[in-house]
Amino acid sequence: MTPILYSFRRCPYAIRARLALASSGVRVELREVVLRDKPAAFLAASPSATVPCLVDGATVLDESLDVMLWALGQSDPEGLLDADHTKLVAQFDGPFKRALDLTKYAVRHPESDPELTRAQAMGMLGALDDRLEGGWLFGDAPRLADLAILPFVRQFAMIDKPRFDREATPHVSAWLETFLASHRLADVMQKRAAWVPGDAPVSFP
């Protein structure tokens, strides 16, 4: 039976799961979820009721990094696992994501200073500049860490893209622009209708 991936197009966690699946070539049935009207089948499958959620028989994965590792563990033709991603991904899943949310959703956090959190996020990105000299975090080709982190960098940059372009360091800016212009991102960001029971299966990638 084909594994099922519950996803939401714009969610950075779901984006990185789809990026890994696209790289691996492991096929799933893609079900687009509307977060304000989550289908019962999705809620029954996902312990956390969050996307992405992958269902493979009795196995349920509702952490995006677990979905990435599941896909690449079966097939990794681009060598995305050929570098230790753990420390970098943890930094961006933790402190960077918190700074991103406090900046993007500042109205929900009146106790926080969005200029301070923006500066914190930009500082974390700036610290990557030297290691991005080859174009990617681990040299001249993307690895899992790039695909895991870039959807969040994209989300942060889009808060105020002109300002980001002015303030980002050269290699960080080039790294993001390469990602934004990539066919891989365009492919995984295709718009799809929300899934409802009885729909014909949508194969991905």
Steps between C-alpha positions, in 0.01 A plus 500: 500500500631845408597712802288811557640845566268760650646838410430873478659686213636805686609337826884499515498170687293342226714665231815338631331161519392533136850612399649182647235282339561668164873437533452138603244417233303297757138528394220588737135594468492873566198636687484879528351609832315825571613584852182682593292197398709191571349177365404226745737249338794735563400565861467128557847438357706782651560493877585872493249603230781680318647470152688330359372160605610187319305177535670183381289208614525488877782758502403863557756780481382850589838670540632649179862402562387140558321507164818629333710225656238236414506598133877538470558182696331314215662688214759779505618543138629854564698411812303732727593291804874536431552763774417537868190717504410462868647814660404745226145373463449508876612864512256602228214287629550657842641853546459611138139381475415676826654825375319459168161453667550791738589721204235383255219485755607796711140611555439177694802564723479856632753409769767442233695751291483399132808704416699308759375162381565598138857589593539166679382311192723703269794433732445124477484524123807721481696241695447261207659728243852356508383140477279594201802608296463184289132573439350261754545420867732206438671595176392523139181292519194505726471261792217417738580804716448736205160353416399493866596860571429692179117488522528691830753747357255555214217564745711745699623685192145544370399696809672795330688380194646840394639552850636144511673555166664815634616345827589139415866409457605417141526123531176470700322709239637289214411177685139608541467633145633174356236315701219737402586465130534121509281264302482277808331771707265586213403133469422449867307830520245414234148595609264210560136479600425404858457127541157360579412132550426332170743710296718320248848446651761767421845346454804692623766561383 
